[in-house]
């Protein structure tokens, strides 16, 4: 996968190219007046991407206490660019401009980030992007716990193993266009080989073909990073499978990054005492996981967005 960071976005910093790109997106979706709508949205699309990059650039130069706020708003701008490729009238109402998730403002005594949760709201960017970008209906009032979300970031696998002695992902060996699944995955999923193959292929809409007698499959097309439960580990340039079968195993990874960054940005803004103590005192496992996640999402967020734009 030939990804070079922001360098890959260079083509989008041309209004002419953005208009042609959007026109193609709208034509694929049979949207009326693709020429006119791409002309109207070309600069908005370009500026969403440009502002997103500026936030990420500033986050890289900023101290840890500011990073979550800058990274969250950087990701929000990139997501809005993605939505504009699907919905030329975005934002049609102010209801879609809210965050779409909420968190408890005042944290309890002995608060731990791992045990914190965010609640899904009926309106706002989170349910809107879930439906528009990934065809997922989020349930209002459903909650996501931070520990479960952190276990869905493949690049945190090594840290989970060092700190907690458990692996959260299994790396798949790759031979040309063949991916080999380690057999211990069957024990983790509590499935027979045939049941696992059935479970796995049902998610891929005929884009994989298992090899007879092997726990390995051929890819009929290059996977994008939003085909669950397969994830792409950007640090190791390898495909992985989650080993923790929680209720969010089929969540696209971009949604996981959004939820984690939303909560961290709220903490950085409103929980000044706890946030300062965490970054200075490093009292528990929260600190290494938060610090590592922020370093990962700095690169992985733009990667996941680029994958979506190139689909």
Phi and psi restraints in degrees (value plus and minus 20) as a CYANA .aco file:
   2 UNK   PHI    -111.3   -71.3
   2 UNK   PSI      60.5   100.5
   3 UNK   PHI    -133.2   -93.2
   3 UNK   PSI     108.2   148.2
   4 UNK   PHI    -140.5  -100.5
   4 UNK   PSI      11.5    51.5
   5 UNK   PHI      52.3    92.3
   5 UNK   PSI    -164.2  -124.2
   6 UNK   PHI     -82.8   -42.8
   6 UNK   PSI     -39.3     0.7
   7 UNK   PHI     -76.5   -36.5
   7 UNK   PSI     -54.3   -14.3
   8 UNK   PHI     -85.5   -45.5
   8 UNK   PSI     -41.3    -1.3
   9 UNK   PHI    -104.8   -64.8
   9 UNK   PSI     -24.7    15.3
  10 UNK   PHI     -71.1   -31.1
  10 UNK   PSI     -60.8   -20.8
  11 UNK   PHI     -81.0   -41.0
  11 UNK   PSI     -47.8    -7.8
  12 UNK   PHI     -97.8   -57.8
  12 UNK   PSI     -30.9     9.1
  13 UNK   PHI    -111.9   -71.9
  13 UNK   PSI      31.6    71.6
  14 UNK   PHI    -169.1  -129.1
  14 UNK   PSI      98.0   138.0
  15 UNK   PHI     -79.7   -39.7
  15 UNK   PSI     -58.2   -18.2
  16 UNK   PHI     -81.9   -41.9
  16 UNK   PSI     -67.0   -27.0
  17 UNK   PHI     -83.9   -43.9
  17 UNK   PSI     -62.8   -22.8
  18 UNK   PHI     -80.1   -40.1
  18 UNK   PSI     -60.2   -20.2
  19 UNK   PHI     -84.8   -44.8
  19 UNK   PSI     -63.3   -23.3
  20 UNK   PHI     -85.6   -45.6
  20 UNK   PSI     -60.7   -20.7
  21 UNK   PHI     -81.8   -41.8
  21 UNK   PSI     -67.4   -27.4
  22 UNK   PHI     -84.9   -44.9
  22 UNK   PSI     -58.3   -18.3
  23 UNK   PHI     -78.2   -38.2
  23 UNK   PSI     -63.8   -23.8
  24 UNK   PHI     -82.9   -42.9
  24 UNK   PSI     -62.9   -22.9
  25 UNK   PHI     -79.6   -39.6
  25 UNK   PSI     -65.3   -25.3
  26 UNK   PHI     -90.4   -50.4
  26 UNK   PSI     -55.7   -15.7
  27 UNK   PHI     -84.7   -44.7
  27 UNK   PSI     -61.5   -21.5
  28 UNK   PHI     -79.2   -39.2
  28 UNK   PSI     -52.7   -12.7
  29 UNK   PHI    -116.2   -76.2
  29 UNK   PSI     -11.5    28.5
  30 UNK   PHI      34.5    74.5
  30 UNK   PSI      20.7    60.7
  31 UNK   PHI    -103.7   -63.7
  31 UNK   PSI     117.0   157.0
  32 UNK   PHI     -82.2   -42.2
  32 UNK   PSI     127.9   167.9
  33 UNK   PHI      29.3    69.3
  33 UNK   PSI      34.6    74.6
  34 UNK   PHI     -80.4   -40.4
  34 UNK   PSI     -55.8   -15.8
  35 UNK   PHI     -82.8   -42.8
  35 UNK   PSI     -70.3   -30.3
  36 UNK   PHI     -86.0   -46.0
  36 UNK   PSI     -63.9   -23.9
  37 UNK   PHI     -89.1   -49.1
  37 UNK   PSI     -54.3   -14.3
  38 UNK   PHI     -90.0   -50.0
  38 UNK   PSI     -54.2   -14.2
  39 UNK   PHI     -86.7   -46.7
  39 UNK   PSI     -62.3   -22.3
  40 UNK   PHI     -86.3   -46.3
  40 UNK   PSI     -53.4   -13.4
  41 UNK   PHI    -120.4   -80.4
  41 UNK   PSI     -26.1    13.9
  42 UNK   PHI     -75.0   -35.0
  42 UNK   PSI     -68.2   -28.2
  43 UNK   PHI     -93.2   -53.2
  43 UNK   PSI     -57.5   -17.5
  44 UNK   PHI     -79.9   -39.9
  44 UNK   PSI     -64.2   -24.2
  45 UNK   PHI     -80.6   -40.6
  45 UNK   PSI     -67.4   -27.4
  46 UNK   PHI     -81.6   -41.6
  46 UNK   PSI     -63.5   -23.5
  47 UNK   PHI     -90.2   -50.2
  47 UNK   PSI     -54.2   -14.2
  48 UNK   PHI     -78.4   -38.4
  48 UNK   PSI     -66.0   -26.0
  49 UNK   PHI     -86.8   -46.8
  49 UNK   PSI     -62.9   -22.9
  50 UNK   PHI     -84.0   -44.0
  50 UNK   PSI     -66.0   -26.0
  51 UNK   PHI     -84.4   -44.4
  51 UNK   PSI     -59.4   -19.4
  52 UNK   PHI     -78.2   -38.2
  52 UNK   PSI     -66.3   -26.3
  53 UNK   PHI     -82.6   -42.6
  53 UNK   PSI     -59.3   -19.3
  54 UNK   PHI     -82.4   -42.4
  54 UNK   PSI     -62.9   -22.9
  55 UNK   PHI     -79.9   -39.9
  55 UNK   PSI     -65.3   -25.3
  56 UNK   PHI     -84.5   -44.5
  56 UNK   PSI     -61.0   -21.0
  57 UNK   PHI     -81.5   -41.5
  57 UNK   PSI     -62.7   -22.7
  58 UNK   PHI     -87.7   -47.7
  58 UNK   PSI     -57.2   -17.2
  59 UNK   PHI     -81.4   -41.4
  59 UNK   PSI     -59.0   -19.0
  60 UNK   PHI     -83.2   -43.2
  60 UNK   PSI     -52.8   -12.8
  61 UNK   PHI    -109.8   -69.8
  61 UNK   PSI     -30.8     9.2
  62 UNK   PHI    -110.3   -70.3
  62 UNK   PSI     138.7   178.7
  63 UNK   PHI     -87.7   -47.7
  63 UNK   PSI     140.7   180.7
  64 UNK   PHI     -73.8   -33.8
  64 UNK   PSI     -58.2   -18.2
  65 UNK   PHI     -83.4   -43.4
  65 UNK   PSI     -42.4    -2.4
  66 UNK   PHI    -117.5   -77.5
  66 UNK   PSI     -38.7     1.3
  67 UNK   PHI     -75.1   -35.1
  67 UNK   PSI     -66.1   -26.1
  68 UNK   PHI     -79.5   -39.5
  68 UNK   PSI     -57.8   -17.8
  69 UNK   PHI     -86.5   -46.5
  69 UNK   PSI     -67.3   -27.3
  70 UNK   PHI     -86.5   -46.5
  70 UNK   PSI     -61.5   -21.5
  71 UNK   PHI     -88.5   -48.5
  71 UNK   PSI     -58.1   -18.1
  72 UNK   PHI     -82.9   -42.9
  72 UNK   PSI     -68.5   -28.5
  73 UNK   PHI     -91.0   -51.0
  73 UNK   PSI     -48.7    -8.7
  74 UNK   PHI     -82.6   -42.6
  74 UNK   PSI     -66.2   -26.2
  75 UNK   PHI     -84.8   -44.8
  75 UNK   PSI     -60.2   -20.2
  76 UNK   PHI     -77.6   -37.6
  76 UNK   PSI     -63.7   -23.7
  77 UNK   PHI     -83.9   -43.9
  77 UNK   PSI     -61.5   -21.5
  78 UNK   PHI     -85.8   -45.8
  78 UNK   PSI     -58.2   -18.2
  79 UNK   PHI     -84.1   -44.1
  79 UNK   PSI     -60.5   -20.5
  80 UNK   PHI     -82.4   -42.4
  80 UNK   PSI     -56.1   -16.1
  81 UNK   PHI     -81.9   -41.9
  81 UNK   PSI     -62.8   -22.8
  82 UNK   PHI     -82.0   -42.0
  82 UNK   PSI     -64.3   -24.3
  83 UNK   PHI     -82.0   -42.0
  83 UNK   PSI     -56.3   -16.3
  84 UNK   PHI     -84.7   -44.7
  84 UNK   PSI     -42.7    -2.7
  85 UNK   PHI     -95.0   -55.0
  85 UNK   PSI     -36.5     3.5
  86 UNK   PHI    -128.5   -88.5
  86 UNK   PSI     -58.3   -18.3
  87 UNK   PHI    -145.6  -105.6
  87 UNK   PSI      75.9   115.9
  88 UNK   PHI     -86.5   -46.5
  88 UNK   PSI     -34.5     5.5
  89 UNK   PHI    -116.1   -76.1
  89 UNK   PSI     -15.3    24.7
  90 UNK   PHI     -86.2   -46.2
  90 UNK   PSI     118.9   158.9
  91 UNK   PHI    -109.0   -69.0
  91 UNK   PSI     103.9   143.9
  92 UNK   PHI     -97.9   -57.9
  92 UNK   PSI     -54.0   -14.0
  93 UNK   PHI    -154.5  -114.5
  93 UNK   PSI     142.4   182.4
  94 UNK   PHI     -90.6   -50.6
  94 UNK   PSI     -38.3     1.7
  95 UNK   PHI     -80.3   -40.3
  95 UNK   PSI     -50.8   -10.8
  96 UNK   PHI    -102.1   -62.1
  96 UNK   PSI     -25.2    14.8
  97 UNK   PHI    -106.8   -66.8
  97 UNK   PSI     -37.1     2.9
  98 UNK   PHI     -87.2   -47.2
  98 UNK   PSI     147.1   187.1
  99 UNK   PHI     -87.3   -47.3
  99 UNK   PSI     -52.4   -12.4
 100 UNK   PHI      67.3   107.3
 100 UNK   PSI     -19.5    20.5
 101 UNK   PHI    -161.3  -121.3
 101 UNK   PSI     140.1   180.1
 102 UNK   PHI    -158.3  -118.3
 102 UNK   PSI     142.2   182.2
 103 UNK   PHI    -161.2  -121.2
 103 UNK   PSI     138.6   178.6
 104 UNK   PHI     -86.5   -46.5
 104 UNK   PSI     101.2   141.2
 105 UNK   PHI     -86.8   -46.8
 105 UNK   PSI     -71.4   -31.4
 106 UNK   PHI    -113.3   -73.3
 106 UNK   PSI     101.7   141.7
 107 UNK   PHI    -101.9   -61.9
 107 UNK   PSI     126.6   166.6
 108 UNK   PHI     -89.6   -49.6
 108 UNK   PSI     144.1   184.1
 109 UNK   PHI     -82.9   -42.9
 109 UNK   PSI     129.3   169.3
 110 UNK   PHI      39.0    79.0
 110 UNK   PSI      13.0    53.0
 111 UNK   PHI     -81.5   -41.5
 111 UNK   PSI     117.5   157.5
 112 UNK   PHI    -145.3  -105.3
 112 UNK   PSI     111.5   151.5
 113 UNK   PHI     -80.4   -40.4
 113 UNK   PSI     -60.1   -20.1
 114 UNK   PHI     -74.3   -34.3
 114 UNK   PSI     -54.3   -14.3
 115 UNK   PHI    -114.4   -74.4
 115 UNK   PSI     -23.4    16.6
 116 UNK   PHI     -92.4   -52.4
 116 UNK   PSI     144.3   184.3
 117 UNK   PHI    -164.0  -124.0
 117 UNK   PSI     137.6   177.6
 118 UNK   PHI    -140.0  -100.0
 118 UNK   PSI     129.0   169.0
 119 UNK   PHI    -132.9   -92.9
 119 UNK   PSI     116.2   156.2
 120 UNK   PHI     -98.9   -58.9
 120 UNK   PSI     118.0   158.0
 121 UNK   PHI    -124.5   -84.5
 121 UNK   PSI     144.3   184.3
 122 UNK   PHI     -89.7   -49.7
 122 UNK   PSI     -61.9   -21.9
 123 UNK   PHI    -137.7   -97.7
 123 UNK   PSI     139.6   179.6
 124 UNK   PHI     103.4   143.4
 124 UNK   PSI    -198.9  -158.9
 125 UNK   PHI     -83.4   -43.4
 125 UNK   PSI     -60.4   -20.4
 126 UNK   PHI     -81.9   -41.9
 126 UNK   PSI     -74.9   -34.9
 127 UNK   PHI     -85.4   -45.4
 127 UNK   PSI     -51.6   -11.6
 128 UNK   PHI     -87.0   -47.0
 128 UNK   PSI     -67.5   -27.5
 129 UNK   PHI     -88.3   -48.3
 129 UNK   PSI     -55.3   -15.3
 130 UNK   PHI     -78.6   -38.6
 130 UNK   PSI     -64.8   -24.8
 131 UNK   PHI     -96.0   -56.0
 131 UNK   PSI     -66.4   -26.4
 132 UNK   PHI     -90.1   -50.1
 132 UNK   PSI     -64.4   -24.4
 133 UNK   PHI    -107.9   -67.9
 133 UNK   PSI     -51.8   -11.8
 134 UNK   PHI    -146.4  -106.4
 134 UNK   PSI     -13.9    26.1
 135 UNK   PHI      35.7    75.7
 135 UNK   PSI      17.8    57.8
 136 UNK   PHI    -134.6   -94.6
 136 UNK   PSI     112.2   152.2
 137 UNK   PHI    -114.5   -74.5
 137 UNK   PSI      95.9   135.9
 138 UNK   PHI    -106.2   -66.2
 138 UNK   PSI     124.0   164.0
 139 UNK   PHI    -108.7   -68.7
 139 UNK   PSI     104.2   144.2
 140 UNK   PHI     -80.7   -40.7
 140 UNK   PSI     112.7   152.7
 141 UNK   PHI      71.3   111.3
 141 UNK   PSI     -32.9     7.1
 142 UNK   PHI     -86.9   -46.9
 142 UNK   PSI     129.4   169.4
 143 UNK   PHI    -141.2  -101.2
 143 UNK   PSI     129.8   169.8
 144 UNK   PHI    -144.1  -104.1
 144 UNK   PSI     109.0   149.0
 145 UNK   PHI    -111.0   -71.0
 145 UNK   PSI     120.7   160.7
 146 UNK   PHI     -79.4   -39.4
 146 UNK   PSI     -61.5   -21.5
 147 UNK   PHI     -78.9   -38.9
 147 UNK   PSI     -63.5   -23.5
 148 UNK   PHI     -84.0   -44.0
 148 UNK   PSI     -57.7   -17.7
 149 UNK   PHI     -89.8   -49.8
 149 UNK   PSI     -61.5   -21.5
 150 UNK   PHI     -81.8   -41.8
 150 UNK   PSI     -51.8   -11.8
 151 UNK   PHI     -93.0   -53.0
 151 UNK   PSI     -24.6    15.4
 152 UNK   PHI    -123.4   -83.4
 152 UNK   PSI     -10.1    29.9
 153 UNK   PHI    -122.0   -82.0
 153 UNK   PSI      87.1   127.1
 154 UNK   PHI     -79.7   -39.7
 154 UNK   PSI     -52.3   -12.3
 155 UNK   PHI     -90.5   -50.5
 155 UNK   PSI     -29.6    10.4
 156 UNK   PHI    -111.3   -71.3
 156 UNK   PSI     -18.8    21.2
 157 UNK   PHI     -74.8   -34.8
 157 UNK   PSI     -68.6   -28.6
 158 UNK   PHI     -83.1   -43.1
 158 UNK   PSI     -60.5   -20.5
 159 UNK   PHI     -85.7   -45.7
 159 UNK   PSI     -61.2   -21.2
 160 UNK   PHI     -80.6   -40.6
 160 UNK   PSI     -58.4   -18.4
 161 UNK   PHI     -89.2   -49.2
 161 UNK   PSI     -61.7   -21.7
 162 UNK   PHI     -87.1   -47.1
 162 UNK   PSI     -67.7   -27.7
 163 UNK   PHI    -100.3   -60.3
 163 UNK   PSI     -59.1   -19.1
 164 UNK   PHI    -137.0   -97.0
 164 UNK   PSI     -24.4    15.6
 165 UNK   PHI      50.9    90.9
 165 UNK   PSI       1.9    41.9
 166 UNK   PHI    -154.0  -114.0
 166 UNK   PSI     126.3   166.3
 167 UNK   PHI    -112.3   -72.3
 167 UNK   PSI     121.4   161.4
 168 UNK   PHI    -125.9   -85.9
 168 UNK   PSI     -32.8     7.2
 169 UNK   PHI    -160.2  -120.2
 169 UNK   PSI     131.0   171.0
 170 UNK   PHI    -130.5   -90.5
 170 UNK   PSI     105.0   145.0
 171 UNK   PHI     -97.0   -57.0
 171 UNK   PSI     119.0   159.0
 172 UNK   PHI    -119.0   -79.0
 172 UNK   PSI     105.8   145.8
 173 UNK   PHI     -90.9   -50.9
 173 UNK   PSI     125.4   165.4
 174 UNK   PHI    -142.5  -102.5
 174 UNK   PSI     109.5   149.5
 175 UNK   PHI    -146.0  -106.0
 175 UNK   PSI      87.2   127.2
 176 UNK   PHI      34.0    74.0
 176 UNK   PSI    -138.5   -98.5
 177 UNK   PHI    -123.0   -83.0
 177 UNK   PSI       2.1    42.1
 178 UNK   PHI    -126.2   -86.2
 178 UNK   PSI     111.4   151.4
 179 UNK   PHI    -132.8   -92.8
 179 UNK   PSI     111.2   151.2
 180 UNK   PHI    -128.6   -88.6
 180 UNK   PSI     106.3   146.3
 181 UNK   PHI    -114.7   -74.7
 181 UNK   PSI     107.9   147.9
 182 UNK   PHI     -82.8   -42.8
 182 UNK   PSI     122.7   162.7
 183 UNK   PHI     -86.0   -46.0
 183 UNK   PSI     -46.4    -6.4
 184 UNK   PHI     -85.2   -45.2
 184 UNK   PSI     -34.7     5.3
 185 UNK   PHI     -81.0   -41.0
 185 UNK   PSI     -54.5   -14.5
 186 UNK   PHI     -81.5   -41.5
 186 UNK   PSI     -60.8   -20.8
 187 UNK   PHI     -84.5   -44.5
 187 UNK   PSI     -62.3   -22.3
 188 UNK   PHI     -82.1   -42.1
 188 UNK   PSI     -60.8   -20.8
 189 UNK   PHI    -105.7   -65.7
 189 UNK   PSI     -25.3    14.7
 190 UNK   PHI      33.2    73.2
 190 UNK   PSI      30.4    70.4
 191 UNK   PHI    -154.1  -114.1
 191 UNK   PSI     130.8   170.8
 192 UNK   PHI     -95.9   -55.9
 192 UNK   PSI     147.3   187.3
 193 UNK   PHI     -79.9   -39.9
 193 UNK   PSI     -63.7   -23.7
 194 UNK   PHI     -87.1   -47.1
 194 UNK   PSI     -58.8   -18.8
 195 UNK   PHI     -87.1   -47.1
 195 UNK   PSI     -58.9   -18.9
 196 UNK   PHI     -84.9   -44.9
 196 UNK   PSI     -63.6   -23.6
 197 UNK   PHI     -80.5   -40.5
 197 UNK   PSI     -60.1   -20.1
 198 UNK   PHI     -83.9   -43.9
 198 UNK   PSI     -66.4   -26.4
 199 UNK   PHI     -80.9   -40.9
 199 UNK   PSI     -63.2   -23.2
 200 UNK   PHI     -90.4   -50.4
 200 UNK   PSI     -68.3   -28.3
 201 UNK   PHI     -88.5   -48.5
 201 UNK   PSI     -46.5    -6.5
 202 UNK   PHI     -83.9   -43.9
 202 UNK   PSI     -43.1    -3.1
 203 UNK   PHI    -108.0   -68.0
 203 UNK   PSI     -33.3     6.7
 204 UNK   PHI    -126.3   -86.3
 204 UNK   PSI     -17.9    22.1
 205 UNK   PHI      28.8    68.8
 205 UNK   PSI      35.9    75.9
 206 UNK   PHI      45.7    85.7
 206 UNK   PSI       0.4    40.4
 207 UNK   PHI    -118.0   -78.0
 207 UNK   PSI     -19.9    20.1
 208 UNK   PHI    -147.7  -107.7
 208 UNK   PSI     134.5   174.5
 209 UNK   PHI    -159.0  -119.0
 209 UNK   PSI      93.6   133.6
 210 UNK   PHI     -93.8   -53.8
 210 UNK   PSI     129.8   169.8
 211 UNK   PHI    -112.8   -72.8
 211 UNK   PSI     113.2   153.2
 212 UNK   PHI     -76.4   -36.4
 212 UNK   PSI     110.2   150.2
 213 UNK   PHI      56.1    96.1
 213 UNK   PSI     -16.7    23.3
 214 UNK   PHI    -148.0  -108.0
 214 UNK   PSI     130.5   170.5
 215 UNK   PHI    -113.0   -73.0
 215 UNK   PSI      43.7    83.7
 216 UNK   PHI    -169.4  -129.4
 216 UNK   PSI     134.1   174.1
 217 UNK   PHI    -162.4  -122.4
 217 UNK   PSI     135.1   175.1
 218 UNK   PHI    -113.5   -73.5
 218 UNK   PSI     124.4   164.4
 219 UNK   PHI    -116.3   -76.3
 219 UNK   PSI     110.3   150.3
 220 UNK   PHI    -107.5   -67.5
 220 UNK   PSI     -32.2     7.8
 221 UNK   PHI    -174.5  -134.5
 221 UNK   PSI     144.3   184.3
 222 UNK   PHI     -92.0   -52.0
 222 UNK   PSI     110.2   150.2
 223 UNK   PHI     -92.5   -52.5
 223 UNK   PSI     119.9   159.9
 224 UNK   PHI    -109.9   -69.9
 224 UNK   PSI     149.9   189.9
 225 UNK   PHI    -103.0   -63.0
 225 UNK   PSI     -14.7    25.3
 226 UNK   PHI    -131.3   -91.3
 226 UNK   PSI      -1.0    39.0
 227 UNK   PHI    -117.9   -77.9
 227 UNK   PSI      80.8   120.8
 228 UNK   PHI     -97.8   -57.8
 228 UNK   PSI     135.2   175.2
 229 UNK   PHI    -108.0   -68.0
 229 UNK   PSI     -12.9    27.1
 230 UNK   PHI     -90.2   -50.2
 230 UNK   PSI     116.3   156.3
 231 UNK   PHI    -146.6  -106.6
 231 UNK   PSI     137.2   177.2
 232 UNK   PHI    -129.0   -89.0
 232 UNK   PSI     103.7   143.7
 233 UNK   PHI    -108.6   -68.6
 233 UNK   PSI      87.3   127.3
 234 UNK   PHI     -88.4   -48.4
 234 UNK   PSI     -54.3   -14.3
 235 UNK   PHI     -87.4   -47.4
 235 UNK   PSI     -58.8   -18.8
 236 UNK   PHI    -121.9   -81.9
 236 UNK   PSI     -19.6    20.4
 237 UNK   PHI      28.9    68.9
 237 UNK   PSI      30.3    70.3
 238 UNK   PHI    -160.9  -120.9
 238 UNK   PSI     134.7   174.7
 239 UNK   PHI    -105.0   -65.0
 239 UNK   PSI     125.3   165.3
 240 UNK   PHI    -158.5  -118.5
 240 UNK   PSI     141.9   181.9
 241 UNK   PHI    -143.0  -103.0
 241 UNK   PSI     113.9   153.9
 242 UNK   PHI     -87.2   -47.2
 242 UNK   PSI     122.0   162.0
 243 UNK   PHI    -121.8   -81.8
 243 UNK   PSI     -29.3    10.7
 244 UNK   PHI    -121.7   -81.7
 244 UNK   PSI      87.3   127.3
 245 UNK   PHI    -107.7   -67.7
 245 UNK   PSI      51.5    91.5
 246 UNK   PHI    -108.0   -68.0
 246 UNK   PSI    -195.0  -155.0
 247 UNK   PHI     -93.6   -53.6
 247 UNK   PSI     -30.7     9.3
 248 UNK   PHI    -131.0   -91.0
 248 UNK   PSI       1.9    41.9
 249 UNK   PHI     -81.4   -41.4
 249 UNK   PSI     -48.0    -8.0
 250 UNK   PHI    -118.0   -78.0
 250 UNK   PSI      -8.3    31.7
 251 UNK   PHI     -90.5   -50.5
 251 UNK   PSI     110.7   150.7
 252 UNK   PHI     -78.2   -38.2
 252 UNK   PSI     120.1   160.1
 253 UNK   PHI     -82.2   -42.2
 253 UNK   PSI     -48.7    -8.7
 254 UNK   PHI     -80.2   -40.2
 254 UNK   PSI     -57.9   -17.9
 255 UNK   PHI     -86.6   -46.6
 255 UNK   PSI     -55.7   -15.7
 256 UNK   PHI     -83.9   -43.9
 256 UNK   PSI     -65.2   -25.2
 257 UNK   PHI     -82.4   -42.4
 257 UNK   PSI     -60.8   -20.8
 258 UNK   PHI     -80.9   -40.9
 258 UNK   PSI     -67.3   -27.3
 259 UNK   PHI     -85.5   -45.5
 259 UNK   PSI     -63.5   -23.5
 260 UNK   PHI     -84.5   -44.5
 260 UNK   PSI     -64.6   -24.6
 261 UNK   PHI     -88.2   -48.2
 261 UNK   PSI     -56.5   -16.5
 262 UNK   PHI     -77.8   -37.8
 262 UNK   PSI     -71.0   -31.0
 263 UNK   PHI     -85.6   -45.6
 263 UNK   PSI     -63.0   -23.0
 264 UNK   PHI     -84.4   -44.4
 264 UNK   PSI     -56.5   -16.5
 265 UNK   PHI     -88.8   -48.8
 265 UNK   PSI     -56.2   -16.2
 266 UNK   PHI     -86.1   -46.1
 266 UNK   PSI     -61.3   -21.3
 267 UNK   PHI     -83.7   -43.7
 267 UNK   PSI     -66.0   -26.0
 268 UNK   PHI     -81.1   -41.1
 268 UNK   PSI     -50.1   -10.1
 269 UNK   PHI    -106.1   -66.1
 269 UNK   PSI     -61.1   -21.1
 270 UNK   PHI    -132.9   -92.9
 270 UNK   PSI     -34.2     5.8
 271 UNK   PHI    -133.5   -93.5
 271 UNK   PSI      37.2    77.2
 272 UNK   PHI     -75.9   -35.9
 272 UNK   PSI     -64.3   -24.3
 273 UNK   PHI     -85.0   -45.0
 273 UNK   PSI     -68.7   -28.7
 274 UNK   PHI     -84.5   -44.5
 274 UNK   PSI     -63.1   -23.1
 275 UNK   PHI     -84.3   -44.3
 275 UNK   PSI     -61.4   -21.4
 276 UNK   PHI     -86.2   -46.2
 276 UNK   PSI     -63.1   -23.1
 277 UNK   PHI     -82.7   -42.7
 277 UNK   PSI     -61.2   -21.2
 278 UNK   PHI     -80.5   -40.5
 278 UNK   PSI     -67.4   -27.4
 279 UNK   PHI     -94.2   -54.2
 279 UNK   PSI     -42.3    -2.3
 280 UNK   PHI    -116.4   -76.4
 280 UNK   PSI     -63.6   -23.6
 281 UNK   PHI    -110.7   -70.7
 281 UNK   PSI     -45.7    -5.7
 282 UNK   PHI      28.6    68.6
 282 UNK   PSI      38.2    78.2
 283 UNK   PHI     -95.5   -55.5
 283 UNK   PSI     -42.0    -2.0
 284 UNK   PHI    -173.8  -133.8
 284 UNK   PSI    -186.5  -146.5
 285 UNK   PHI     -89.2   -49.2
 285 UNK   PSI     -36.4     3.6
 286 UNK   PHI     -73.8   -33.8
 286 UNK   PSI     -64.3   -24.3
 287 UNK   PHI     -82.4   -42.4
 287 UNK   PSI     -73.9   -33.9
 288 UNK   PHI     -81.3   -41.3
 288 UNK   PSI     -54.6   -14.6
 289 UNK   PHI     -93.2   -53.2
 289 UNK   PSI     -60.6   -20.6
 290 UNK   PHI     -85.0   -45.0
 290 UNK   PSI     -67.0   -27.0
 291 UNK   PHI     -80.6   -40.6
 291 UNK   PSI     -65.4   -25.4
 292 UNK   PHI     -85.2   -45.2
 292 UNK   PSI     -62.7   -22.7
 293 UNK   PHI     -80.9   -40.9
 293 UNK   PSI     -62.8   -22.8
 294 UNK   PHI     -83.3   -43.3
 294 UNK   PSI     -56.3   -16.3
 295 UNK   PHI     -87.7   -47.7
 295 UNK   PSI     -58.3   -18.3
 296 UNK   PHI     -89.0   -49.0
 296 UNK   PSI     -68.3   -28.3
 297 UNK   PHI     -87.7   -47.7
 297 UNK   PSI     -42.9    -2.9
 298 UNK   PHI     -75.2   -35.2
 298 UNK   PSI     -58.4   -18.4
 299 UNK   PHI    -119.1   -79.1
 299 UNK   PSI     -57.0   -17.0
 300 UNK   PHI     -93.5   -53.5
 300 UNK   PSI     -55.1   -15.1
 301 UNK   PHI     -77.1   -37.1
 301 UNK   PSI     -76.2   -36.2
 302 UNK   PHI     -80.4   -40.4
 302 UNK   PSI     -53.1   -13.1
 303 UNK   PHI     -82.3   -42.3
 303 UNK   PSI     -67.5   -27.5
 304 UNK   PHI     -84.2   -44.2
 304 UNK   PSI     -57.9   -17.9
 305 UNK   PHI     -85.1   -45.1
 305 UNK   PSI     -64.5   -24.5
 306 UNK   PHI     -82.5   -42.5
 306 UNK   PSI     -60.5   -20.5
 307 UNK   PHI     -77.5   -37.5
 307 UNK   PSI     -63.1   -23.1
 308 UNK   PHI     -85.1   -45.1
 308 UNK   PSI     -64.8   -24.8
 309 UNK   PHI     -85.2   -45.2
 309 UNK   PSI     -47.4    -7.4
 310 UNK   PHI    -112.3   -72.3
 310 UNK   PSI     -19.5    20.5
